[in-house]
Amino acid sequence: MSKERSSRILHGFISACLVAAVAAFIILAIPDHLGRAGIGAGSATKKNFPSAKNLSSIVDLEKEKPAAEVKIENPSGQLAYFKPEQVPIPPGQDAQAQDLTLTDPNQSPDVAGGSGTAVDDSNFGNAVPIEPEPTETFQGVPDNFVPVAEDAPRGSSITLVTYPRSSLAIHEPPAHVLRRSKKEYSWIFTPPELEKDVAFWKAIYSRYDKNQVVLHHPIYLDIIYDVVDLGYIEGDMRLSELEKQHKKEKLIEEKRERIVSILEMLAQNQRLSSSLNDEEWRIKKLFDNVGDPKKFQRAAEEFGVRAQIGQRDKFIAGLKYSGRYLGEIERIYEESGMPRELSRLIFVESMFNLKAKSSVGASGIWQFMPQTGKLYLRMNKIVDERNDPIAATHASIKLLRHNYNELGTWPLAINAYNAGRGRLKQAVQTLGTKDIAKIVKNFKHRAYGFASRNFFPEYLAALEVAENPEKYFGPISYDDPLRFEMVRTAYHISLPSVAGVSGIPLEELLELNPGFSSKVISGDQLIPIAYPIKVPEGKGSIFIAAAARAPKSQRGSIRHVVAPNETVNSIAWMYGIDPTRIRQANANIRRNPSKGEIIVIPFD
C-alpha cells in the first residue's frame, strides 16, 4: 500500500513537470519565434517588420542618433531620395514638364526608390537600373521619376522636359487655312502688288541652292538677268577654300559687268534691235512691262545689278532641324494668344541656324541686335539669351506684340521687326496708309533699303514654302523634338570641369545650352548655384554628382568684378537672386557700382 502510494506521487510529480515544461515552451519560445518571423496579433504583414522583442531596441537607438540617419534601403541595395516639390519651370519649357527635386540625404526621405536610373559611387558614370518593389512604400511615385545620387546636396533638382512635335512635322494644315474665313487672317495672303516679289523669294528658297547666284533687278524682282552656276568651282578639289572664294567672286563680277554694259548700250540706243545678239535681246525683253522711259539707264547706273545666293539647301536643313524646337515655339506663341504663323519668321532670319550671326551684330535664330536684345533678354558674362531659342522666342513675342499694338496690323508689325517700329510709323505718316504693299513699293528712305522693303515679301514666301514642303522639296525627315533634363546644382560650377568629371561631352551640353557665353564655355566664368542647365536625358543625376566632385566647384558666396554699365539690379538678374540680398551683403554699395569694384554675391 505504501509502495503504491509512493509510485502515484512520483508519477504525478513527473507529469506536473512535463506539463510545466510544455507550458513554459508555449509561453516563452513560440511567441519569440513568431515575433522574429513578423507574425503575430496586431503585427504588419511586411516581411521585414521588426519583432516585439527587437522593436524596443530600435526605438532606444533612435533616441541616441538623429532620425535623419535612418534610411530606407532600395531593393537594389542603393539609396535614392525623392521628394515631390514645385520647381519653377524656366519660361518657354513644355507645360507637361515634370518637377523632380532632389532632397538632402541628411533629411528623412518621404519616399525611397523609384524607376529609372541612379548613380552608383563604386561605378561612377554608369547608370544602374532601379526596379520599384511592389509594396505600399512606392505608391504615388511618378512613372518617370528621375532617381538621384545619394550624395546629391540639398537644392539640387532635375526636371524632365519634352518638347512637342511641330505642326509641320505632323502635317497639320496651316492655321490660316483652317481659319481662312476669319477676317483676322486675311493678312496672311499675298497682296496682288507683291505677287512678283513673293514669287522671287519662293524661287530663292526652293529652286536655287548655295552654288547658284541669281543676278537680278533690285526693284523689279521678276527681272532676272542671269543665274550663275558655281558648282564646278566648289567641286574643284585642286583649289583651296580661299582660291574657290576668289574664283567665285571674279566670275560673278564678270557676269555683272557684262550685264551692266548691255544695259548701258540699250540705254543709249547704240544698236538697232535687229542687230542685237540673243543675250542682249533677252535682257531688252525683260523690261517690256516697265513704263519708265529711262528704265535701262536707271537699271545700269542707279539700281545696279544685285546678286542673291540661293537658299534651297539651307531651307531644307532648317526644316529638318526645326523639328527640335518648332513645336515648343508654336506652343509658346499660341499660349500667348499670338498667331503661330509668326514663328515662320525664323526661316527668314536664320533658317533655324543656332549659330547665325550677321555682319551688323544680330545673333541667334531670331537675330536680335544687341541694343534690342538688352530690352528683353539677359546678355551678360554668363549668358547671351539671344542665342537661346526659347528665351529669344519669348522676347520675339514681346517685340512683335509691341509692334502690333503701336502699328495696328501684322504686316506692319512684321516689317517693323526688321526696319524698326519708328521707321514704319514714319512710312504710315508719310504715305497716309497702313497698306503694306503701298509702303513696300512707295516709301523712300535711305534707311528703308532692299532688306527692309523685302522683309514682308520674304516672310510670305517662307511661310508658303514651310507650310508646303513636299510641294517644293518632296518628303522632309524632321528631327525629333528635344528631350532633356533641366538640372539645378547646389554649387557654382565650371561647365568644362563638370563635363570632364561626368563624362558628358562638352559639345552635347553646348548643343542644348547655346546661350552660354564664351567665358562659361571656356570655364573662366562659373555658372551660379541653381542656374538651370540642360543635360542629355538620363544624365541629370550624373551631372549633379559630378558637380559635387569637380575640382572647381564652389559653395557659398562668390566675388563679382563689376563690368562697365552694370547695376546692382543687372548683376542680381545675372545671378538669379534678389537685389536686396546683394545690398545686404555689401555695406554702402551704390546703385551703379564702379567698374572694377568687387562685390559679394551671397548664396545660402
C-alpha positions in Angstrom: 0.0 0.0 0.0 2.8 2.3 0.9 4.7 1.4 -2.3 1.6 2.1 -4.4 1.1 5.5 -2.8 4.8 6.4 -3.4 4.5 5.4 -7.0 1.4 7.5 -7.6 3.1 10.6 -6.0 6.2 10.1 -8.2 4.2 9.7 -11.4 2.1 12.8 -10.5 5.3 14.9 -9.9 6.8 13.8 -13.2 3.5 14.6 -15.1 3.4 18.0 -13.4 7.0 18.7 -14.5 6.2 17.7 -18.1 3.1 19.9 -18.2 5.1 22.8 -16.7 7.8 22.3 -19.3 5.3 22.3 -22.2 3.6 25.4 -20.8 6.9 27.2 -20.5 7.8 26.3 -24.1 4.4 27.6 -25.3 4.6 30.8 -23.3 8.3 31.7 -23.9 9.7 30.1 -27.1 6.8 30.2 -29.6 6.0 33.9 -29.3 9.6 34.8 -29.7 10.0 32.6 -32.8 6.8 34.0 -34.2 7.9 37.6 -33.5 11.2 37.1 -35.4 9.1 35.8 -38.3 7.0 39.0 -38.2 3.8 37.1 -37.5 1.5 37.8 -34.5 -1.5 39.6 -33.3 -1.6 43.2 -34.4 1.7 42.8 -36.5 2.1 44.2 -40.0 2.2 41.8 -42.9 5.5 43.1 -44.3 8.3 40.6 -44.4 10.9 42.7 -42.6 8.7 44.2 -39.9 10.6 44.1 -36.6 9.6 41.7 -33.8 8.2 43.0 -30.5 11.4 42.0 -28.8 13.6 44.0 -31.3 11.3 47.0 -31.6 12.2 48.5 -28.3 15.9 48.3 -29.1 15.4 50.2 -32.3 13.3 52.9 -30.5 16.1 53.2 -28.0 18.7 53.5 -30.8 16.6 56.3 -32.4 16.9 58.2 -29.1 20.7 58.1 -29.4 21.2 59.1 -33.0 19.4 61.7 -35.3 16.3 60.4 -37.1 17.8 61.7 -40.3 20.3 58.9 -40.3 17.6 56.2 -40.7 17.5 55.4 -44.4 15.1 53.1 -46.2 17.0 50.8 -48.5 16.0 50.3 -52.1 15.8 46.7 -53.3 18.9 47.3 -55.4 21.0 48.0 -52.4 21.4 51.6 -53.3 19.6 54.7 -51.9 17.6 57.1 -53.8 15.7 60.1 -52.3 12.7 61.7 -53.9 10.5 64.5 -52.6 7.9 66.0 -55.0 8.3 69.7 -54.8 7.3 72.6 -57.0 10.3 73.8 -59.0 9.8 76.8 -61.3 10.0 75.8 -64.9 12.0 78.4 -66.9 9.9 80.4 -69.4 9.2 78.5 -72.6 9.6 75.0 -71.3 6.9 72.4 -72.1 3.9 72.8 -69.8 4.0 69.0 -69.3 7.5 69.0 -67.8 7.6 67.0 -64.6 9.3 68.6 -61.5 11.7 66.2 -59.8 13.5 67.8 -56.9 16.4 66.1 -55.2 16.3 66.3 -51.4 19.1 66.4 -48.9 20.2 62.8 -48.0 20.7 64.0 -44.4 17.0 64.5 -44.1 14.4 61.8 -43.8 13.2 60.9 -47.3 9.5 61.0 -48.0 9.8 58.2 -50.5 12.7 55.9 -51.3 13.3 54.3 -54.6 11.6 54.8 -57.9 12.0 53.8 -61.5 14.8 55.0 -63.8 18.5 55.3 -63.1 20.7 56.1 -60.2 24.3 56.8 -59.7 26.5 54.1 -58.1 29.5 55.7 -56.4 31.5 52.5 -56.9 31.0 52.7 -60.7 30.6 56.4 -61.3 29.4 57.4 -64.7 27.3 54.2 -65.3 23.6 54.3 -64.9 22.2 51.4 -62.8 18.6 50.5 -63.2 16.4 50.5 -60.1 13.2 48.5 -60.1 10.5 49.6 -57.6 9.3 47.0 -55.1 5.5 46.3 -55.5 4.6 47.4 -52.0 2.8 50.3 -50.5 6.1 52.0 -49.9 6.3 53.0 -53.6 2.7 54.1 -54.2 2.4 57.6 -55.6 5.9 57.8 -57.2 5.7 59.1 -60.8 6.5 56.6 -63.5 9.1 58.9 -65.0 10.9 59.5 -61.6 14.5 60.5 -62.1 16.4 58.9 -59.3 19.4 60.7 -57.7 22.8 60.0 -56.3 22.7 59.5 -52.6 25.2 62.3 -52.0 23.2 64.9 -54.0 23.1 68.1 -51.9 20.0 69.9 -50.9 18.8 72.3 -53.5 19.8 70.2 -56.5 17.0 69.4 -58.8 16.1 67.6 -62.1 13.2 68.5 -64.3 12.4 66.2 -67.3 11.4 68.2 -70.3 9.9 67.0 -73.6 9.1 69.5 -76.4 6.0 68.7 -78.6 6.1 67.9 -82.3 5.6 70.8 -84.6 2.6 71.3 -86.9 4.9 70.9 -89.8 6.2 67.5 -88.6 2.7 66.1 -88.1 1.5 67.6 -91.4 -1.2 69.6 -89.7 -2.9 72.0 -92.1 -1.8 75.6 -91.6 -3.9 77.6 -89.1 -4.7 80.3 -91.6 -6.1 77.6 -94.0 -8.2 76.1 -91.2 -9.5 79.6 -90.4 -9.5 81.1 -93.9 -12.9 82.7 -93.4 -11.8 84.7 -90.4 -11.1 88.3 -91.2 -8.1 88.5 -88.8 -6.2 86.0 -91.0 -6.6 88.0 -94.3 -3.2 89.5 -93.8 -1.6 86.1 -94.4 -2.4 86.1 -98.1 -0.2 87.9 -100.7 -1.4 91.3 -101.9 -1.6 91.4 -105.7 1.0 94.2 -105.8 3.6 91.9 -104.1 2.9 88.7 -106.0 6.0 89.0 -108.2 8.2 89.8 -105.2 6.9 86.8 -103.2 7.4 84.6 -106.3 11.0 85.7 -106.5 11.7 84.8 -102.9 9.9 81.4 -103.2 12.3 80.6 -106.0 15.3 81.7 -103.9 14.1 79.4 -101.1 13.1 76.4 -103.1 14.7 76.4 -106.6 18.2 77.8 -106.3 20.9 76.4 -103.9 24.1 77.8 -102.4 26.0 77.1 -105.6 23.7 79.3 -107.7 23.7 83.1 -107.7 20.8 85.0 -109.1 21.6 88.3 -110.8 18.5 90.5 -110.8 17.0 93.9 -110.8 16.7 95.1 -107.1 13.3 96.9 -107.7 11.6 94.7 -110.3 12.3 91.3 -108.8 10.8 89.4 -111.7 13.7 90.8 -113.9 16.3 88.0 -113.6 19.3 88.7 -115.8 21.2 85.5 -115.2 21.8 82.6 -112.9 25.4 81.9 -112.3 26.3 78.3 -111.5 29.3 78.0 -109.1 29.1 74.2 -108.6 32.0 73.4 -110.8 34.2 75.7 -108.8 33.0 74.4 -105.4 33.7 70.8 -106.7 37.3 71.5 -107.8 39.4 69.7 -105.2 42.6 71.3 -106.5 41.5 74.7 -105.1 41.8 75.8 -101.5 38.7 77.4 -99.9 40.3 80.9 -100.4 41.0 80.2 -104.0 37.4 79.0 -104.5 36.1 82.1 -103.0 38.2 84.4 -105.2 37.3 82.5 -108.3 33.6 82.7 -107.5 33.8 86.4 -106.8 35.6 87.0 -110.1 33.1 85.0 -112.1 30.1 86.9 -110.6 31.8 90.3 -111.1 32.5 89.4 -114.8 28.8 88.4 -115.3 27.7 91.6 -113.5 29.9 93.9 -115.7 28.6 92.2 -118.8 25.0 92.8 -117.9 25.7 96.5 -117.0 27.4 97.0 -120.3 24.4 95.6 -122.1 22.1 97.9 -120.1 24.2 100.9 -120.9 24.2 100.0 -124.6 20.3 99.7 -124.6 20.0 103.0 -122.7 22.0 104.8 -125.5 20.2 103.0 -128.3 23.5 102.4 -130.0 22.3 99.5 -132.0 19.1 98.5 -133.8 17.0 95.7 -132.3 17.7 93.6 -135.4 21.4 93.7 -134.6 21.1 92.5 -131.0 22.5 89.1 -130.1 20.5 86.6 -128.2 21.6 87.7 -124.7 21.1 91.4 -125.5 17.7 90.7 -126.9 16.6 88.6 -123.9 17.6 91.4 -121.5 15.8 94.0 -123.5 12.6 91.9 -123.5 12.8 91.7 -119.6 11.9 95.4 -119.5 8.8 95.2 -121.7 6.4 95.8 -118.9 8.4 98.7 -117.3 6.9 102.0 -118.4 9.9 104.2 -117.3 11.5 105.7 -120.4 14.8 105.8 -118.6 14.5 102.2 -117.4 17.7 100.9 -118.9 19.8 103.9 -117.8 18.4 103.7 -114.3 18.9 100.0 -114.1 22.6 100.4 -115.1 23.5 103.5 -113.1 21.1 103.9 -110.2 19.9 100.5 -109.3 22.7 98.3 -110.4 22.7 94.5 -110.7 22.1 92.7 -107.4 23.4 89.2 -106.6 21.3 86.8 -104.5 22.6 83.4 -103.4 20.1 80.5 -103.5 18.7 79.2 -100.2 17.2 75.8 -101.1 19.7 73.7 -99.3 19.6 75.9 -96.2 15.8 75.9 -96.2 15.7 72.1 -96.3 18.3 71.9 -93.4 16.3 74.5 -91.5 13.1 72.5 -91.9 14.8 69.3 -90.6 16.4 71.0 -87.6 13.1 72.8 -86.8 11.7 69.5 -85.6 13.8 70.0 -82.4 12.4 73.4 -81.4 9.4 74.5 -83.5 6.7 72.5 -81.7 7.7 74.2 -78.4 7.9 77.6 -80.2 4.5 77.1 -81.7 3.1 76.2 -78.3 4.5 79.3 -76.7 3.1 81.5 -79.5 -0.4 80.0 -79.2 -0.5 80.1 -75.4 0.5 83.8 -75.7 -2.5 84.4 -78.0 -0.3 85.1 -81.0 -0.7 83.5 -84.5 1.7 80.6 -84.7 2.4 81.6 -88.3 4.6 84.3 -86.9 7.1 81.7 -85.9 7.9 81.2 -89.6 9.9 84.4 -89.4 12.7 82.2 -88.1 13.2 80.8 -91.7 13.7 84.4 -92.9 16.0 85.4 -90.1 18.2 82.3 -89.7 16.8 79.1 -91.2 17.0 77.7 -87.6 20.8 78.1 -87.5 21.5 78.4 -83.8 24.9 79.9 -84.6 23.6 82.5 -87.0 25.4 85.9 -86.7 25.0 88.8 -89.0 27.7 91.3 -90.1 25.9 94.0 -88.1 25.8 92.1 -84.8 22.5 90.3 -84.9 22.6 86.9 -83.3 20.5 83.7 -82.7 17.6 82.2 -84.6 15.6 85.3 -84.0 18.5 87.6 -85.0 18.2 90.1 -82.2 20.5 93.1 -82.4 22.5 93.9 -79.2 20.5 97.0 -78.3 17.1 95.4 -78.9 18.1 92.2 -77.2 19.0 94.1 -74.0 15.5 95.3 -73.8 14.1 91.8 -73.4 16.9 89.4 -72.7 19.8 88.7 -70.4 23.2 89.5 -72.0 26.0 89.2 -69.5 29.1 87.2 -68.5 27.1 84.0 -68.1 24.6 84.0 -70.9 23.6 85.8 -74.1 19.9 84.8 -74.3 19.7 86.0 -77.9 21.3 82.6 -78.7 18.8 80.6 -76.5 16.0 79.6 -78.9 13.3 79.5 -76.2 14.3 82.7 -74.3 14.6 84.5 -77.6 11.1 83.2 -78.7 9.6 84.9 -75.6 11.4 88.1 -76.5 10.2 87.9 -80.1 6.6 87.7 -78.8 7.1 90.8 -76.7 8.7 92.7 -79.6 6.1 91.7 -82.2 3.2 92.4 -79.8 4.6 95.8 -79.1 4.9 96.4 -82.8 1.3 95.3 -83.4 -0.1 97.5 -80.6 1.8 100.5 -82.0 1.1 99.9 -85.7 -2.2 98.1 -85.8 -1.6 95.4 -88.4 0.5 92.2 -88.5 2.2 93.1 -91.9 3.4 96.3 -90.4 4.5 94.6 -87.2 6.4 92.0 -89.2 8.1 94.6 -91.3 9.0 96.6 -88.2 10.8 93.5 -86.8 13.5 94.3 -89.4 13.1 98.0 -90.2 12.1 99.3 -86.7 8.9 100.5 -85.3 9.8 104.1 -85.8 10.6 103.7 -89.5 7.2 102.1 -90.1 5.4 104.8 -88.2 7.2 107.3 -90.4 6.1 105.4 -93.5 2.5 105.3 -92.4 2.5 109.1 -91.7 4.4 109.9 -94.9 2.1 107.9 -97.2 -1.1 108.2 -95.2 -1.8 104.5 -95.4 -1.3 101.3 -93.5 -1.3 99.2 -96.7 1.9 97.2 -96.6 2.0 96.8 -100.4 1.9 100.6 -100.9 4.5 101.1 -98.3 6.9 98.5 -99.8 6.5 100.0 -103.2 6.4 103.7 -102.5 8.1 104.6 -99.2 11.5 106.1 -99.9 14.1 106.4 -97.2 17.8 105.6 -97.2 17.3 103.5 -94.0 14.4 101.6 -95.7 16.5 99.8 -98.2 16.4 96.4 -100.0 16.3 94.2 -96.9 13.6 96.3 -95.1 11.5 96.6 -98.3 11.6 92.9 -98.9 11.2 91.6 -95.4 7.4 91.1 -95.6 7.5 89.5 -99.1 10.3 87.2 -97.8 8.1 86.3 -94.9 5.1 85.4 -97.0 7.4 83.3 -99.3 8.9 81.5 -96.4 5.5 80.8 -94.9 4.3 79.3 -98.1 7.3 77.1 -98.6 7.5 76.0 -94.9 3.8 75.1 -94.8 4.0 73.1 -98.1 7.5 71.5 -98.0 6.6 68.4 -100.1 5.3 70.6 -102.9 8.7 72.2 -103.1 11.2 69.6 -101.8 9.5 66.3 -101.5 9.3 64.4 -98.2 11.2 66.0 -95.3 12.6 64.0 -92.4 12.2 66.2 -89.3 14.5 65.9 -86.3 12.8 64.5 -83.2 11.7 67.2 -80.6 14.2 67.8 -77.9 14.0 65.7 -74.7 16.4 66.7 -71.9 16.7 67.1 -68.2 16.9 70.5 -66.7 19.2 70.4 -63.7 20.0 72.9 -61.0 23.0 72.2 -58.8 23.9 73.3 -55.3 27.3 74.5 -56.5 28.9 77.3 -58.5 30.3 75.2 -61.3 32.8 75.3 -64.2 31.0 73.8 -67.1 34.1 72.2 -68.8 35.2 70.9 -65.4 31.9 69.2 -64.6 31.6 67.9 -68.2 35.0 66.3 -67.8 34.2 64.6 -64.5 30.7 63.5 -65.7 31.9 62.1 -69.0 29.2 64.1 -70.8 30.8 65.6 -73.9 31.0 69.4 -73.6 29.7 69.6 -77.2 26.5 67.9 -76.2 26.0 70.4 -73.3 26.6 73.3 -75.6 24.2 72.0 -78.2 21.5 72.0 -75.5 22.7 75.3 -74.0 23.6 77.6 -76.9 23.0 80.7 -74.8 26.0 80.2 -72.6 28.7 82.9 -73.0 32.2 82.2 -74.3 33.5 82.7 -70.7 31.3 80.0 -69.4 32.3 77.7 -72.3 36.0 78.3 -71.5 35.4 77.8 -67.8 36.6 81.3 -66.9 33.1 82.2 -65.6 31.4 79.9 -63.1 27.7 79.1 -63.5 26.0 80.1 -60.3 24.1 77.9 -57.8 20.7 76.8 -59.0 21.2 78.2 -62.5 19.1 76.0 -65.0 21.3 73.8 -67.2 20.0 71.4 -69.9 21.7 68.0 -69.9 21.0 64.9 -72.1 18.1 62.8 -70.9 19.2 60.3 -68.3 22.3 62.2 -67.4 20.9 64.6 -64.8 21.9 62.6 -61.7 25.4 62.0 -63.2 25.8 65.7 -63.8 24.7 66.7 -60.3 27.0 64.1 -58.8 29.9 65.4 -60.9 29.2 69.0 -59.8 29.8 67.9 -56.3 33.1 66.2 -57.2 34.5 68.6 -59.8 37.7 70.4 -58.6 36.5 73.9 -59.5 33.0 73.6 -57.9 32.3 76.1 -55.1 29.7 76.6 -52.4 28.6 79.8 -50.6 29.2 83.4 -51.6 31.3 84.5 -54.6 33.0 87.7 -55.6 32.0 89.6 -58.7 34.1 92.2 -60.5 31.8 94.9 -61.8 31.9 95.4 -65.6 31.1 98.7 -67.3 27.4 99.9 -67.1 26.5 97.1 -64.7 24.0 98.0 -61.9 23.0 96.1 -58.7 19.8 95.1 -60.4 21.5 93.8 -63.6 24.1 91.9 -61.5 21.3 90.4 -59.4 19.4 89.3 -62.6 22.6 87.7 -63.9 23.0 85.5 -60.8 19.2 85.0 -60.3 19.0 86.5 -56.8 17.1 89.3 -55.2 19.0 92.7 -55.5 18.2 93.3 -51.8 20.4 90.4 -50.9 23.4 92.0 -52.7 22.8 95.3 -50.9 22.6 93.5 -47.5 25.9 91.7 -48.2 27.7 94.8 -49.3 27.5 97.7 -47.0 27.2 101.2 -48.6 27.0 99.7 -52.1 25.8 102.2 -54.7 23.0 101.5 -57.2 25.6 101.9 -60.0 28.8 100.5 -58.7 32.1 101.5 -60.3 33.8 99.5 -63.0 36.3 97.1 -61.4 34.6 97.2 -58.0 34.5 93.8 -56.2 31.2 92.9 -54.6 30.0 89.9 -52.7 27.2 87.8 -54.3 25.6 85.9 -51.4 24.3 82.3 -51.8 23.0 80.3 -48.8 
